[in-house]
Amino acid sequence: MGFAFLSTDVTREGNCTHAGTESSGDDADIMDSKRRLTERDICVVASQLGESWRVLGLRLNFKPETLDAIARSTCMTITNNIHGKMSENMLRVWSKLTTATAGRLAVVLWEMGHHAIAVQLQP
């Protein structure tokens, strides 16, 4: 699956100044959630994912070229918390797809071993 990449998708600053880190408590429910991704979801994941953002992007079916474009665009505008911003920008692009659900994101994070991040998403 390819993604149309627009530089305007990744240059906006977003609202990820402070993402909550508490668990939703219903780990199984989030895995089945069909709820659309929210700004909170993006912030929770982006603030904690670190350098794994690229692996997440590949697991979410981004082409490597699209991830490279997100990285280049982000590097030109951001100097602090670069990996968090790349995660945030990649998730913003992904969230526009009809298949982008909190459940799908939680499953992929869980499969990657990021259990603590996955359980923070709410069903």
Secondary structure as GFF3:
##gff-version 3
##sequence-region A 1 123
A	DSSP	alpha_helix	7	11	.	.	.	ID=ss1
A	DSSP	alpha_helix	27	31	.	.	.	ID=ss2
A	DSSP	alpha_helix	39	49	.	.	.	ID=ss3
A	DSSP	three_ten_helix	50	52	.	.	.	ID=ss4
A	DSSP	alpha_helix	53	59	.	.	.	ID=ss5
A	DSSP	alpha_helix	64	77	.	.	.	ID=ss6
A	DSSP	alpha_helix	82	94	.	.	.	ID=ss7
A	DSSP	alpha_helix	102	111	.	.	.	ID=ss8
A	DSSP	alpha_helix	115	118	.	.	.	ID=ss9
###
